[in-house]
Amino acid sequence: MSSNTRWLLLLCGAQLFIMLVFINYSAVLPILKQEWGMNNTMAGSIFSVYQFGYILSGVALSTLTDRFSIRNIFIISAIWSAVTNLLFALYAHDYLSAMVLRGLTGVGMGGTYMPGLKLVAERFQSHERGRAVGIYVGSLVLGASLSLFVTGALTTLAGWRLAFMLCSCGVLIGTVLSVPVFRGYRPTRYPRLAEENYLTQVVKNRPAMLMIFGYGAHMWEMYGMRSWLAPFFTASLVSYGIAGSDATGWGATASALIIGIGTIATATTGTLSDRIGRTRTITLTMTASALLSFGFGWLINASPFLALAVGLVYGYLIVAESPVFSTGLTELVHPAFLGSAMGMQSLIGYSLGMISPTVFGWALDICKGWEPAPGIVGEWGVGFATCGVGALAGPLFMHLLRREPAGRLMANGKM
């Protein structure tokens, strides 16, 4: 095993623990809806404000990595996530307090993902970068899956507050594990020409912005789906005759499996994009996942086992292109402005990821009780379809990018 591989696996191990607070709210959303008297739109907005906190810090901190120590940004952000998630466990008692504390948790998460991604991009050359970024993103996906599974299991055993406390302990373990990652690390400083600035290298960089907009379409679909997947399975299991508390735990477990399979997807598609090109890989996977977004919600009254089987395919496809977007961006932007470009990617991607869960919840409220045919419940079908609508924009942006000469900078000319 090479030193680069050992380093990458250590970073991934740290991120597994740090991600335990990532979507733990979704695992207990059905309980909190009932406990705090929230409708679906209110419940979705708590997830959205978490995304808003991520955007604020993600944009600022990703940009600062071009000038300041990634080590300090990464470690301080991880500790912030642990503390604010603990405060949520101790003091969140209604919709307003949950909004504030969950938003603060998002601020911490914004300082770990993109800075870690920049570390990987700096360490690996272009011909192997897709695979490396795929493995890194896979660890984040697995961490998100564990966030659901651990929170759901602990909630069933000891209640959601203790579950959140233990997730915070996990983040602190991840922070300690991350310290050796930075041993001997020296930030790379790239010279800048007088005519090179944020406007010319990022905002007016058409190929990079097309990649970023495609990433935004991906985030709209993925975060809408992720935030409501556990409640979907909880509702499915309740309709199947399973009691509410047990349905919540099993719903979180099913969701964890579906999200967790993305760990395999990101590693394989990252490698695939090294071989056949970035835009081809993105177009294939996003088209397939969009089709499933339009169909998945209609399985609400089908057998939960059928929904799980389809969901595993859905979970594989919906996250598969994530590392490809990030890898492509690193190849389209001057290295001196990579942190700034990642900040723009965070701004656009997570802004759409912030809006999507609320739109999903709004669709559930609007269509509540709607039956397009006798015995066919329509609200979840429409909810998941809102994810698919956004996803359709991704292949369009990739088509435009393929027409750009600069697109040949990706994957050694394979685009």
C-alpha positions as CSV (number, residue, x, y, z in Angstrom):
1,M,0.0,0.0,0.0
2,S,1.5,3.3,-1.0
3,S,1.9,6.2,1.4
4,N,-0.8,8.2,-0.5
5,T,-3.3,5.4,-0.1
6,R,-2.6,5.1,3.6
7,W,-3.0,8.8,4.0
8,L,-6.3,8.8,2.0
9,L,-7.7,5.9,4.1
10,L,-6.8,7.8,7.3
11,L,-8.6,10.9,6.1
12,C,-11.6,8.8,5.1
13,G,-11.7,7.1,8.6
14,A,-11.7,10.5,10.3
15,Q,-14.6,11.7,8.0
16,L,-16.7,8.6,8.9
17,F,-16.9,9.7,12.5
18,I,-17.3,13.4,11.7
19,M,-20.2,12.7,9.4
20,L,-22.3,11.1,12.3
21,V,-24.1,14.4,12.8
22,F,-24.7,15.0,9.1
23,I,-28.3,13.7,8.6
24,N,-29.1,12.4,12.1
25,Y,-32.0,14.8,12.1
26,S,-33.6,13.0,9.3
27,A,-33.6,9.7,11.3
28,V,-35.7,11.3,14.0
29,L,-37.8,13.6,11.9
30,P,-41.1,11.6,12.3
31,I,-40.7,11.7,16.1
32,L,-39.9,15.4,16.2
33,K,-42.8,16.2,13.9
34,Q,-45.2,14.6,16.4
35,E,-43.4,15.9,19.5
36,W,-43.2,19.5,18.4
37,G,-46.4,19.6,16.3
38,M,-44.7,20.4,13.0
39,N,-46.2,20.0,9.5
40,N,-44.0,18.7,6.6
41,T,-43.0,22.1,5.4
42,M,-41.7,23.1,8.9
43,A,-39.9,19.8,9.2
44,G,-38.2,20.2,5.9
45,S,-37.2,23.8,6.6
46,I,-35.1,22.6,9.6
47,F,-33.1,20.5,7.2
48,S,-32.9,23.5,4.9
49,V,-31.6,25.9,7.6
50,Y,-28.9,23.3,8.3
51,Q,-27.9,23.6,4.6
52,F,-28.0,27.4,5.0
53,G,-25.5,27.2,7.8
54,Y,-23.3,25.0,5.6
55,I,-23.5,27.5,2.8
56,L,-22.3,30.4,5.0
57,S,-19.3,28.5,6.2
58,G,-18.6,26.5,3.1
59,V,-18.3,29.5,0.9
60,A,-16.2,31.5,3.3
61,L,-14.0,28.6,4.6
62,S,-13.4,27.0,1.2
63,T,-12.2,30.4,-0.1
64,L,-9.9,30.9,2.9
65,T,-8.1,27.6,2.2
66,D,-6.4,29.4,-0.7
67,R,-4.7,31.7,1.9
68,F,-4.8,30.0,5.4
69,S,-4.1,26.6,7.0
70,I,-6.5,23.9,6.0
71,R,-5.5,22.1,9.2
72,N,-6.9,24.8,11.5
73,I,-10.1,25.3,9.4
74,F,-10.8,21.5,9.3
75,I,-10.2,20.7,13.0
76,I,-12.0,23.8,14.4
77,S,-15.0,23.2,12.2
78,A,-15.2,19.5,13.3
79,I,-15.2,20.5,17.0
80,W,-17.8,23.2,16.3
81,S,-20.1,20.5,14.7
82,A,-19.7,18.2,17.8
83,V,-20.5,21.0,20.2
84,T,-23.5,22.5,18.4
85,N,-25.0,19.0,17.8
86,L,-24.7,18.4,21.5
87,L,-26.5,21.6,22.2
88,F,-29.3,20.5,20.0
89,A,-29.6,17.3,22.0
90,L,-29.7,19.2,25.3
91,Y,-31.8,22.3,24.4
92,A,-33.8,21.9,21.2
93,H,-37.5,21.8,22.4
94,D,-39.5,23.3,19.6
95,Y,-39.4,24.4,16.0
96,L,-37.6,27.7,16.6
97,S,-34.9,26.3,18.8
98,A,-34.3,23.5,16.4
99,M,-34.0,25.9,13.5
100,V,-31.3,27.9,15.3
101,L,-29.3,25.0,16.7
102,R,-29.5,22.9,13.5
103,G,-28.3,25.9,11.5
104,L,-25.3,26.3,13.8
105,T,-24.4,22.6,13.2
106,G,-24.4,23.2,9.5
107,V,-21.9,25.9,10.0
108,G,-19.4,23.4,11.4
109,M,-19.9,20.8,8.6
110,G,-19.1,23.4,6.0
111,G,-15.5,23.5,7.1
112,T,-14.7,19.8,6.7
113,Y,-16.0,18.4,3.4
114,M,-14.6,20.9,0.9
115,P,-11.3,21.5,2.7
116,G,-10.8,17.8,2.8
117,L,-11.6,17.5,-0.9
118,K,-9.0,20.1,-1.6
119,L,-6.4,18.1,0.3
120,V,-7.1,15.1,-1.9
121,A,-7.0,17.1,-5.1
122,E,-3.6,18.5,-4.2
123,R,-2.1,15.1,-3.3
124,F,-3.2,13.1,-6.3
125,Q,-2.4,13.7,-10.0
126,S,-5.2,14.1,-12.6
127,H,-4.9,10.5,-14.0
128,E,-5.7,9.0,-10.6
129,R,-7.7,11.9,-9.0
130,G,-11.1,10.6,-10.0
131,R,-10.5,7.3,-8.1
132,A,-9.1,9.1,-5.1
133,V,-11.9,11.7,-4.9
134,G,-14.4,8.8,-5.4
135,I,-13.0,7.0,-2.4
136,Y,-13.0,10.2,-0.3
137,V,-16.6,11.0,-1.2
138,G,-17.5,7.4,-0.6
139,S,-16.4,7.7,3.0
140,L,-18.7,10.7,3.4
141,V,-21.6,8.8,1.9
142,L,-20.9,5.8,4.2
143,G,-20.7,8.3,7.1
144,A,-24.1,9.8,6.2
145,S,-25.5,6.2,6.1
146,L,-24.0,5.5,9.5
147,S,-25.5,8.8,10.7
148,L,-29.0,7.5,9.9
149,F,-28.4,3.9,11.1
150,V,-26.7,4.8,14.4
151,T,-29.2,7.5,15.3
152,G,-32.2,5.3,14.4
153,A,-30.9,2.3,16.4
154,L,-29.9,4.4,19.4
155,T,-33.2,6.3,19.3
156,T,-35.1,3.0,19.5
157,L,-33.0,1.9,22.5
158,A,-32.6,5.1,24.5
159,G,-34.4,8.1,22.8
160,W,-33.3,10.6,20.3
161,R,-31.5,13.0,22.7
162,L,-29.0,10.4,23.9
163,A,-28.5,9.3,20.3
164,F,-27.5,12.8,19.3
165,M,-25.1,13.1,22.3
166,L,-23.3,9.9,21.2
167,C,-23.1,11.2,17.6
168,S,-21.3,14.3,19.0
169,C,-18.8,11.9,20.8
170,G,-18.2,10.2,17.4
171,V,-17.3,13.6,15.8
172,L,-14.7,14.2,18.5
173,I,-13.2,10.8,17.8
174,G,-13.0,11.7,14.1
175,T,-11.3,15.0,15.0
176,V,-8.6,13.2,16.9
177,L,-8.1,10.7,14.0
178,S,-7.7,13.7,11.6
179,V,-4.7,15.1,13.4
180,P,-2.2,12.6,11.9
181,V,-3.5,13.5,8.4
182,F,-1.9,16.9,8.7
183,R,1.4,15.6,10.1
184,G,4.1,17.1,7.9
185,Y,1.5,18.9,5.8
186,R,2.7,22.1,4.0
187,P,0.2,24.1,2.1
188,T,1.0,24.6,-1.6
189,R,1.2,28.3,-2.6
190,Y,0.6,29.0,-6.3
191,P,1.9,32.3,-7.9
192,R,-0.8,34.5,-9.4
193,L,-0.4,36.8,-12.4
194,A,-1.7,40.4,-12.2
195,E,-4.6,39.7,-14.6
196,E,-5.7,36.6,-12.6
197,N,-8.4,37.2,-10.1
198,Y,-11.6,35.6,-8.8
199,L,-13.7,37.1,-11.5
200,T,-11.6,35.9,-14.4
201,Q,-10.6,32.5,-13.0
202,V,-14.0,31.4,-11.5
203,V,-17.0,33.6,-12.3
204,K,-16.1,34.1,-16.0
205,N,-14.7,30.6,-16.4
206,R,-17.6,29.2,-18.4
207,P,-16.5,25.5,-18.3
208,A,-16.0,25.6,-14.5
209,M,-19.4,27.3,-14.0
210,L,-21.2,24.7,-16.2
211,M,-19.7,22.0,-14.0
212,I,-20.8,23.9,-10.9
213,F,-24.3,24.4,-12.2
214,G,-24.5,20.7,-13.0
215,Y,-23.4,20.0,-9.4
216,G,-26.3,22.2,-8.2
217,A,-28.8,20.0,-10.1
218,H,-27.2,17.0,-8.5
219,M,-27.5,18.5,-5.0
220,W,-31.1,19.4,-5.6
221,E,-32.0,15.8,-6.3
222,M,-29.8,14.2,-3.7
223,Y,-30.7,16.3,-0.7
224,G,-34.4,16.3,-1.5
225,M,-34.3,12.5,-1.6
226,R,-32.0,12.1,1.4
227,S,-33.9,14.4,3.8
228,W,-37.2,12.6,3.2
229,L,-36.1,9.0,2.6
230,A,-36.4,7.9,6.3
231,P,-39.8,9.5,6.7
232,F,-40.9,7.8,3.5
233,F,-40.0,4.4,4.8
234,T,-41.5,5.1,8.2
235,A,-44.8,6.0,6.5
236,S,-44.5,2.9,4.3
237,L,-43.9,0.6,7.3
238,V,-46.8,2.2,9.3
239,S,-49.1,1.5,6.4
240,Y,-47.8,-2.0,6.3
241,G,-48.9,-2.5,10.0
242,I,-45.7,-1.8,12.0
243,A,-46.0,0.3,15.1
244,G,-44.8,3.9,15.0
245,S,-41.6,3.6,17.1
246,D,-40.5,0.4,15.5
247,A,-41.3,1.9,12.1
248,T,-39.0,4.9,12.8
249,G,-36.1,2.6,13.7
250,W,-36.5,0.3,10.7
251,G,-37.2,3.2,8.4
252,A,-33.9,4.8,9.4
253,T,-32.1,1.4,8.9
254,A,-33.6,1.0,5.4
255,S,-32.6,4.6,4.5
256,A,-29.1,3.9,5.9
257,L,-28.7,0.9,3.6
258,I,-29.9,2.9,0.6
259,I,-27.6,5.8,1.3
260,G,-24.7,3.5,2.3
261,I,-24.6,1.8,-1.1
262,G,-23.5,5.0,-2.5
263,T,-20.1,4.3,-0.9
264,I,-19.6,1.7,-3.7
265,A,-21.0,4.0,-6.3
266,T,-18.7,6.9,-5.8
267,A,-15.6,4.8,-5.9
268,T,-16.6,3.0,-9.0
269,T,-17.8,6.0,-11.0
270,G,-14.8,8.0,-9.9
271,T,-12.6,5.4,-11.5
272,L,-15.0,5.1,-14.5
273,S,-14.7,8.8,-15.2
274,D,-10.9,8.5,-15.4
275,R,-11.5,6.0,-18.2
276,I,-14.4,7.3,-20.2
277,G,-14.6,10.9,-19.2
278,R,-16.3,13.2,-16.7
279,T,-19.3,14.4,-18.7
280,R,-20.2,11.0,-20.1
281,T,-20.2,9.5,-16.6
282,I,-22.3,12.3,-15.2
283,T,-24.8,12.2,-18.0
284,L,-25.4,8.5,-17.7
285,T,-25.9,8.4,-14.0
286,M,-28.0,11.6,-13.7
287,T,-30.4,10.5,-16.4
288,A,-30.9,7.2,-14.7
289,S,-31.4,8.6,-11.2
290,A,-33.8,11.3,-12.5
291,L,-36.0,8.5,-14.0
292,L,-36.1,6.8,-10.6
293,S,-36.9,10.0,-8.8
294,F,-40.1,10.2,-10.9
295,G,-41.1,6.7,-10.0
296,F,-39.9,5.9,-6.5
297,G,-42.5,7.7,-4.4
298,W,-45.3,5.8,-6.0
299,L,-44.1,2.7,-4.1
300,I,-45.4,4.0,-0.8
301,N,-48.1,1.4,-0.5
302,A,-46.1,-1.4,-2.2
303,S,-44.3,-4.0,-0.2
304,P,-41.5,-2.4,1.8
305,F,-39.2,-5.0,0.5
306,L,-39.9,-4.0,-3.1
307,A,-39.3,-0.3,-2.1
308,L,-36.0,-1.3,-0.5
309,A,-34.9,-3.2,-3.5
310,V,-35.7,-0.3,-5.9
311,G,-34.3,2.1,-3.3
312,L,-30.9,0.4,-3.4
313,V,-30.6,1.1,-7.1
314,Y,-31.8,4.6,-6.5
315,G,-29.3,5.2,-3.8
316,Y,-26.5,3.9,-6.0
317,L,-27.3,6.2,-8.9
318,I,-28.3,9.4,-7.0
319,V,-24.8,9.9,-5.5
320,A,-22.7,8.2,-8.1
321,E,-21.7,11.4,-10.0
322,S,-20.9,13.4,-6.9
323,P,-17.1,12.9,-7.0
324,V,-17.0,13.3,-10.7
325,F,-18.3,16.9,-10.4
326,S,-15.6,17.7,-7.8
327,T,-12.8,16.1,-9.8
328,G,-13.8,17.8,-13.0
329,L,-13.8,21.2,-11.2
330,T,-10.2,20.7,-10.0
331,E,-9.2,20.2,-13.6
332,L,-11.0,23.3,-15.0
333,V,-9.7,25.9,-12.4
334,H,-6.3,27.4,-11.8
335,P,-4.9,25.7,-8.6
336,A,-4.4,29.1,-7.0
337,F,-8.2,29.7,-7.2
338,L,-9.4,26.1,-6.4
339,G,-10.6,27.0,-2.9
340,S,-12.5,29.9,-4.3
341,A,-14.1,27.7,-7.0
342,M,-15.1,25.2,-4.3
343,G,-16.6,28.0,-2.4
344,M,-18.7,28.9,-5.4
345,Q,-19.6,25.2,-5.9
346,S,-20.7,25.1,-2.2
347,L,-22.8,28.3,-2.6
348,I,-24.7,27.1,-5.7
349,G,-24.9,23.4,-4.8
350,Y,-25.9,23.7,-1.2
351,S,-28.3,26.6,-1.9
352,L,-30.2,24.3,-4.1
353,G,-29.8,21.5,-1.6
354,M,-31.2,23.9,1.0
355,I,-34.3,24.7,-1.0
356,S,-35.1,21.2,-2.2
357,P,-36.1,19.5,1.1
358,T,-38.6,22.4,1.8
359,V,-40.1,22.1,-1.7
360,F,-40.4,18.4,-1.1
361,G,-42.2,19.0,2.2
362,W,-44.4,21.6,0.6
363,A,-45.4,19.1,-2.1
364,L,-46.3,16.6,0.5
365,D,-48.6,19.1,2.3
366,I,-50.2,20.3,-1.0
367,C,-50.9,16.8,-2.2
368,K,-51.8,15.3,1.2
369,G,-54.6,12.8,0.8
370,W,-54.6,13.0,-3.0
371,E,-55.4,9.8,-4.8
372,P,-55.0,10.0,-8.6
373,A,-56.7,6.5,-8.7
374,P,-58.5,4.5,-6.1
375,G,-55.9,3.1,-3.6
376,I,-53.0,5.0,-5.2
377,V,-51.5,7.6,-2.8
378,G,-50.0,10.5,-4.8
379,E,-48.3,12.7,-2.2
380,W,-45.0,10.8,-2.1
381,G,-44.9,10.3,-5.8
382,V,-45.2,14.1,-6.3
383,G,-42.6,14.7,-3.5
384,F,-39.9,12.6,-5.1
385,A,-40.8,13.9,-8.5
386,T,-39.7,17.4,-7.3
387,C,-36.2,15.9,-7.0
388,G,-36.3,14.5,-10.5
389,V,-37.3,17.8,-12.1
390,G,-34.1,19.4,-10.8
391,A,-31.9,16.4,-11.8
392,L,-32.9,16.8,-15.5
393,A,-30.8,20.0,-15.7
394,G,-27.6,18.1,-15.0
395,P,-27.2,16.3,-18.4
396,L,-28.1,19.6,-20.2
397,F,-25.2,21.4,-18.5
398,M,-22.9,18.5,-19.4
399,H,-23.9,18.7,-23.0
400,L,-23.0,22.4,-23.1
401,L,-19.7,21.6,-21.3
402,R,-18.7,19.0,-24.0
403,R,-18.9,21.8,-26.6
404,E,-16.3,23.8,-24.7
405,P,-12.7,23.3,-25.9
406,A,-11.5,23.7,-22.3
407,G,-13.5,20.6,-21.4
408,R,-10.6,18.6,-22.8
409,L,-8.6,19.5,-19.7
410,M,-10.6,16.9,-17.9
411,A,-9.5,13.2,-17.6
412,N,-6.5,13.7,-19.9
413,G,-8.7,14.8,-22.8
414,K,-11.6,12.3,-22.4
415,M,-13.9,15.1,-21.1
